[in-house]
Amino acid sequence: MAYPEVDLLYLNEKDMLAAGVGDGAKCTDCMEELLKLMNKGDFRMGGENGNSHGCMISFPESPEFPEMPKNGPDRRFMAMPAYVGGKFDLAGMKWYGSNVENRDKGLPRSILMVMLNDKETGAPLSLMSANLLSAYRTAGIPGVGVKNLAKKGSKVLGIVGPGVINCIAVKTFAAVCPTLDTLKIKGRGQASIDRCIEFVEQEVPQIKTVTVCDTLEECVRDSDVMNFATSTAMGVGPESYPYVKTEWIKPGALLCLPGSANFDESLLLDPKTKLVVDNIKLYEAWADEYPYPTYNVVYILGSKLMDLAHEGKLDKARIDDIGAILNGEAPGRTDDDQIILYSVGGMPVEDVAWGKNVYEYAKDHGIGTWLNLWDKPYLF
């Protein structure tokens, strides 16, 4: 960047694909490096404690003003800022609007953009389409769990919610766990199930057998790895979350939880169950923003663990950050029968880190369109 002239690289979705946003294995490696970095503390997000998920605009049930949007499923705007250190060493923000009714217009539920900024000046480096970026990093974080915590030789993957995120998760998990060869799907709509099967047949030839399950129990039983990517509105309460009985879970299973799920309290409090989170401070920040019972609003399992700690039932020392496991500061899987629950909340540091990788590749390979912000700022 030449000062005072400022140019930024615009990357549309086609550019993002050309720049490698869909490389699930590489994204997982990037997320692994990020999580190690986070465990050392070299990052910042929003909020007073530097770990906030972001700032969200929601809408009232009955707006006073006729032009104001009315509350509805997934109807919100959100800004998610972050700084990531280490080799990434830049700031950025994901911004998106979301409305489940978008699907009736042929649009994704959420439409996302990421802006990357120079850490010193704040000048924009890149504005990029981020639906694929966000999907792959959302699969990459549980992908790190599969790579490092799944039982060796795992064969059966079960997914709950066969939408875009779980399609990408199947592709990512297969890349980091080459023994996976069987997929079990539990979904609510036949259209999403069919799209998922078509995606897997085209993109993941490693999967030889696909079974559509009528019940959650059927999907959970005998699965070595599970990924829950269920679409759940905030604030609906645990009675609306998929409920997994302990007796269904195969000994040694890894359950990745970027979506909603509920479990027998006895399983969570059993010292033999390993509890892992992507960043415990994220859940502490949520507990500050949405006071107890946080799990009633934020459906991610880590919020349930915070509630149990609030009630004095669970010692937070039992909860391990995956970054600490990766850095050798906490134990990983201790035996083949150990059940591991891995809570994944989603953080803007992930978008910034993977966005930096894609941006650097695009810049080096002449991908995208350069936009001029100014040759010299008018106000100085």
N, C-alpha and C positions, 0 to 999 in steps of 0.2 A: 504494500500500500504506500503510495506516494502522498505526502502531506503538503499542502492542505487538500489536494484533490482526493476524493473518495469515490471508489467504485465498489459495487457488490455483485456477487455472482448469483443470478437467479436460476434455480433448478426446478423445472416442472416434474411431473411424475415420471414421464418418459426419460428425462435426464437422470432422475434418481435411480431408475432401473439400470440405465447404462453405466452408472457410477458404482453399481454393486450393492445397492441397499438391500437386495434380496438374497444376499449370501448369509444364510442362517448360521453356518459354522463360524464364519468370520465375525459375525455380530456377537455370537456367544463368547468368543475369545475376547472381544472388546468389552463385553459386560463383565467378564471375569476380571479383567484388568481394572475396570472401574470399581468393582466391589472391593478389591484389595485396596485400592486407593482410598475409598470411603472409610474402610476400617482404620486407616491411618489418620483420617480427619481432613484430608486435603480436598475439600469441597465446601460449597455453601448453597443452600436453597433459601426460600423466603421465610418470613416469620422471625420472631425474636430469637428463637433457638437455632435458626439456620437450617431447619429440617422440614419446613412446611411443604405439603404437597402442591399448594398453589392458592390462588385467590379466585373464588368462584362467584359468578353472578347467577342467582336463581330468581324465580319469579313467583308472585303471589297466586293463590288459587283464584281469587276474584280481583283482578287489577282495577284500580280506581280510574285509570286512564284508558280510553278505548284502544289506543295504539300500542299499549304495552303488551308484550306476550303473556299468555296465561300459562301457569305451571302445567307441565305434562311430563311423561316418561322421558328421562334423559334430556330435558330441555334446560340448557344452561350455556353460559359462556365461561371460559376459564383461562387464566394466565398462569403459566408455570415457569418461573425464572430459576436459573441456576448458574453457578460457576463451578468448573471442574479443573483441578490442578493437574499435576503430573505431566505426562506427555501431551495431554489435551490442552490445558492452560488457556482456556477462553471462557467467556460468558455466553449465555443464550437464553432463549425463552420459547416454549411451545404455547401457541395461542389457538384456541378452538371454540367453535360453536357446535352444539349437539342438539338433536331433536329426532326422536324415534320416527316421527312422521316424515322425515326426509325420504324414507324408503319408498313411500308412495309417489315421490317425485323422481325416482330413479337415482337418488343420491345416497351416499353412505350416511349412517346415523350421525357420525361426527366428521367434520371437515377441519383438518389440522394444518397448521403452518409452523415452521421453526425459523427463528432468526438467530444467527450466530454473530457475536460482537467481539471486537478487539477488547481485551481486558483492560488496557491502559486508557484508551481514548473513548471507548464506547461506540466507535464507528462500526457500522454494519459490515460484516464480511460476506454473508450469504443469507438469502431468503429462499427457503426450500419447501416444496410440497412435503407433507409429513405424515400422511396416512400410512404409507408403507413403512416409513422410518419408525413410526410409533408401533406398528404391528410387529415388526421384526425385533425391536428392542423389548417389547412386551413378552415375546416368546423367548428371547435370549436370556432374560433373567432366570426364569424356571429352567431354561436350557443349561445354565450353569449348575443348577441343582441336579439335573439328570446326569450331567457329565461327572459330577463329584460325589453325589450321594446315592444314586440308584444302585441297587444290588447288581453285582457283576453277573452278566449273562441274562439280564432282564429281556423278556420277549414280548410281553403283552402290555400294550398301552391302551388305557381307557380315557376317553375325553367326554366331558359334560359341557354341552353348549357348542355345537359344530359350526360356529360362525367363523369369521375371518381370522380371529386371533388363534383359535384352536387349529384351523387349517395350517397356519404358519407354524404353530407349535409342533404339529406332527412332523412337518418337514425338518424343523430344527432339531427335535429330539432324535429323529432317525439319524441325522448327521453326526450327532455326538454320542449316540449309543447304537452302534451298528448291529447289535443282536436283536433289536426290536423288529418283529416281523408280523405281528398281529395287532389289529386296531379294533377297539370296541367303541361304539358311538351311542351316546344318549342325547337325544335332542327333542325339542318340542314340535318343530315343524318339519314336514317332509321335504319342503323345498331346500331348507338349509342343510338337511342331511344329504340330499342328493348332490348339492353343490360341493359339499365336503368330500363325498366319495369320489366325485369326478376329479377334484383337485388332487386327492391322494393318488388316484390311478395315474394321473398325468405327471405329477411332480415327485412322488415318493415310491418308486418301484420296489424299494426294499420291503414295503408292507405287502405281504402275500395274501393275508386273510383279513377281511373286513366284516364285522358283525354289527348289525343295528340292534340295540337293546331296547326292550319295551319298558324296563324299569331301571331305576338308579341302582338297585341291588345287583341286578344282572351285570351292569357295567362295572361296578366296583369289585365284585367277586372275581378272584383269580387274576386281577390286573397287577402287574409288577410296578407300573408307573401310572399315575392319574394326573390329569390336568383339568381343573375346573375353570372355565371361562364363561360362566353364566352371566347374562345381562340382567342386572338387578338394580332397580331404582334405589337411591339413598333414602333412608328413613322408613322403609316399609316394615322393618323389624325381622328378627330371626325366624319367625314362623313362616316367612316366605322363602327362606334360604333352603337349598337342597340339604336334606338331613341324612347323614351317613352313619349307620349303626356300626359299632366296633366289630361286631361279629362278621360283618361283610368283608372287612379289610384283610387282605392276604398278609401273613407274616412276612416282614421284610419289604413291604410296599413303601414307595415314596409317593406322597400326595402333594402335588404342586397346586397352590391356591391363589392365583391372581384374580379369581372370581369368588362369588359367595359360596359358602358351604358351612354347615353346622355339624357338630359332633357330640357324642356322649361326653359329658363333663368328666366322667371317670377316665376316659382315654386321655384327655388333656392333662389331667392331674397325675396320671400314672407315671412314675419316674422312669419307666422303661421306654416311654414314648419320647422321641427326640423332637424338640420344638425349635424350628429354625425360622428366622425372618431375614428379609433383605436389608433392613435398617431399623433397629429397635427405636431409634430416636424419631423416626417418621410416625410411629404409632403413639409415642409419647406426645408428639405435636398434635396429632389428631385428638388425643385424649384432652388436651388443653382447649382445642377449638370446639370440640363436641363433648362436653363433660359427661361423665358416667351416667347411664350405661352407653358408652361410645359405640359398641357393637350394634346397638339398635339403629344407628344412623349409618356408620361406616361398616360395610358388610365384610371387610377383609378379616381373616382369622386373627391376625395380630391384634386387632382391636378387642376381640374376645379375650385374648390373653391379658391385655391391659385391664380389662374389667375384672378378670379373676384375680389379678394382682391387687387391684383396688379393694376387692372383697377380702383380701388376706388369705385366699385359698392357694395362690400360686406364687412361688418365689421367682422373681424376675431373673435371678441368676440361672434358672433352668433354660432360659431362652438364649439361643446363640445366634449372633449375626453370621450370615454366611461368609462375609468378608473375613471375620476372625478365623473361621474354619479354613478358608483359602490361604490365609497368612500363617497357619500353623499355631494360632493362639487359642484355638478351641478344637475339641475332637470332632471328627466327622462321624461317619457310620462306624459303629463299634461291633456289630455282628449282623449276620445275614437275616435274622428274624426281627431286627429292630424296625419298628414302624416310624417313619419320619414324616412330619407335617411341616411343609415349607410355605410360609406366608409371603405373598408378593404384592406389595402395595402400589408399585409404579411411581417413578420419580423423574423430574425433569433433567436431573443429571444424566440419565440414560439417553435422553433425546440429544443432549448436547454432545455427549461422548460419541455416539454412533453418527450423529450429524457431522462431527468434525472429521471422522474417517471418510465419509462419503464426499464431503466438501473437498478434502485434500485430493482424493482420487479424481474428482471432476476437474479440479483446477489443473492438475498435472496432465490430464488427458484431453484437455480442450472441450470439455462437456459443459453445456449450459450457456447462458446469455449474460454478458456483463452489462450492468446498468450503472449509469453515472448519477451519483447523488448530487455532486457539485464539483466544479473545477476549483472554486474558491467560495467559502461560505459568505453569503450576503450579510449575515449578522455575525460579527466577530468582535 
